[in-house]
Amino acid sequence: MTTRTSAGARARGEAGDVRVVVIDDHEAVLAGLERVLSRAPGVEIVAALADDDRLPALVAARSVDVVILDYDLERGDGLMACLRIKQHAAPPAVALYSGYAGPSLAVAAAVAQADALVGKAQPVGDLLAAVRQLAGGQRLLPALSCDLREAAAARLAGEDLAVMAMLLDGARLADIAGALSIDRRVATARAQRVVGRLQVGRRVTRCSADPMVGAWSSGCGAAR
């Protein structure tokens, strides 16, 4: 796992609590996360939500440091929500939280500019550690091997390869539009198309269903 500074990290006072929003449409998971986070020292829960409807307003108000975002939302799309969040001038860190944290999702998460990918089967301490690291400005995602990048590129139209590359480099949609001399709406549609084509199937739990497992095992190891 690589660790690097997130360009969107928010500066906080040394004594300030980490302000967290949790989004998960599974009632029991949401309640469990809210209970764990409320007991964690130095963490303040801003909201625990079943969907991302209120998230844009919270992000715009700059009242969030870290978003724990369910990948597989019943209403909405976790990856698209993540990409939208990252268009803000000073976005919070985003940890995608999923029952499926395999290699295809790691690629899609990187393209959607998530800062971490945490599996729901991992110990809750891993999630808390990730929250604190993200609040400190780190970005936690597996490095993508050449094999993984090539496997992802093979699923895209040729005209979208440059969009994928720029998204992986952290470019905003406005910057992509400028670099490619296209309208912002066209850049947005192409970015959404890239993310959509890299998505793994919903409610998938077995790594054997992942078409990129071979590429992952040759370069990166198991996703966490």
N, C-alpha and C positions, 0 to 999 in steps of 0.2 A: 504494500500500500504506500502511495506517495503522499507526502505532506507538503503543501505549499501555501503561501499567503493568498487569501482571497481578495481580489481587487475590490469587491463590494463590501468588505468587512466594515462594520460600524465601530467607530471609536466610542468607548464607554469609560466611565470613571472606574478606577481600580476597585472601589467598594460597591459598584453598581451590580444589581442582580442581572442575570441573563434573562431577557424577556422572550418568552417562548409562546408560539401559537401551535397547537396540535390540531391536525385535520385528519380524521379517520371516520369512515361511515359505519364501522362495526361498533356497536354500542358498548360491548364489553371491553374491546380494545381501547376505545376512547376513555372509558371510565378508569381502566387500569393505568393508562398513561397519565391521566390527570392526577390520580392518587399518588403515583410514584414521583412525578415531577413536583407536586405540591409539597412533598416531604424532603426534596433534595435541597441542601443548603445552596444559597446563591442563585436560585432559579425562581423566577416569577412567571406564572401562567397568565398570559394576557387573554387567551381565549382557547376553549376546547370546542371544536366545531365538527359537524358531520359532513360539511361540504365547504367549498372555497368561495362562496358568495360574498362573505364579508372580508375576505382577505385583501382585496385591492385597497379598500379604505384603510385598513390597519397598516398596510405597507406604506401607503401614501402619507399617513400621519407619522411615519417613522417611529412607531411604537413597538416594533418587533426587531429582535436581534437574530432569532433562529426560528425557522418554520420546520416542524416535523410533519411531512406531507405524505399521506398514504398514496402509493402509486396507483392502486386499483380502486378508484372511487366509483360508487354506484351511480352517482350523478356528477359528471365532470370527468376530467382527465388530468391525472397528477402530473404527467410530463408537460403537457401544454400549460398547466397552471404554473409550473416551475419556470418555464420559458418566459411566460408573461411577467412573473415576479422579477426576473432578472433584467427586464427592460427599464426598471426604475433607476433613477439617478444614484441612489444609495440603497440598493436592495439588501434585504436580510439574507443570511445564509440559509440554504435549504437542504435538509436531510430527507431524502426519499426513504420511506419506510415501507417495506414490502415483505410479504410472505414468500416472494420469489426474488432472490437477489443474485441471479445467475449472470453469466457473461453478457448475454444480449441486453439485459437491462442495464448493466454497467455501461455499455456503449451508449445506449439511448439516454441514460442519465447524464453522461458527459456531454452529449450533444445538446440536451436541454439545459445545460449549464448548472446542474445540481452541484452541491458542494460535498455531499456524502451520500452513500447508499448503505442503509442499515437493514439487515434482515430481521424479521419479526421473531425468528427462532433464536436469535442471539440473546445472550444475557442482557437484562435491562441496564446493567452497569456499562455495557458497551455503548448503548444509546446515550446515557448520561455523559460518558467520557467524550463522545462525539459532539454533543451539544456544547460542552465547555471548550473543546478545541475549536469548533466553528466560531463560537463567540469571541475567541482569541484571535481570529483572523486566519486560521488554517483552512485548507481545503483538502478533503480526505476522499480520494477516489483511486481505484487501481490504475496504474499506468496502462495505457492501451498499446498492445503489441502491434507490430506491422500486420500480423495475420488477422487480428481483430479489426483493424481499420480496413483492410482489404475485403474482409467478409462483409462489413457494413457497407462499403462502397459498392459492392456487387449488387446490393438490394436497391440502389438508387439510380435514377436517370442521370445521364452524363452531365446535364446542366445543373444538377443539384450537388455535384461533388464539391464545388467551390464553397457552396453554402455550408455544407457539413464541416469542411475544414475550418471555415471562419467561426462557426459556432463552437467548435472544439477549442479554438483559440480564445474564446470568451468575447467575441465581437457582438455588439448589440445589433439589433435589426436595422436601425438607422445607419450604422456604419456599413453593414452589408449592402444596403441599398445604394449608398454612396460609392462603395468600391466597385459594384457591378453596374453602376449607372442605370438603376431600375427604380421604379416607384416603391415607396415604403410598403404599400399594401401588397405589391408583388413579392417583395422580400419576405414579408410576413407569411404570405401564402406558401412560398417555397420552403421556408423554415418549418412551418407546420407540416408540410408534406414530408420533409426529411424525418422529422420526429415520428410522424405517424407510420412511416414505412419501417422504422427501426424498432417499433414497439413489439414487445413479446405478447403472446396470447394472455388474455385476462384469466385470473384464477388458476394459472399454471403453477404446479408445485414441484414437479419432478425435473431435475436438471437434464435428464435424458431427452426431454422434449425440446431442448434448446439447440437450434441449428448451428450455434457458434461454439458449442462445447469443445470441438476439436481444435479450433483456433485458440480458444482460451487456454486449454491445457498445454498448448505448445508455447505459450508466451507469458501468461500472467499468473497462472495458478487459480485457486478458487476464489470467487468473489465473496466478499463479506458485507 
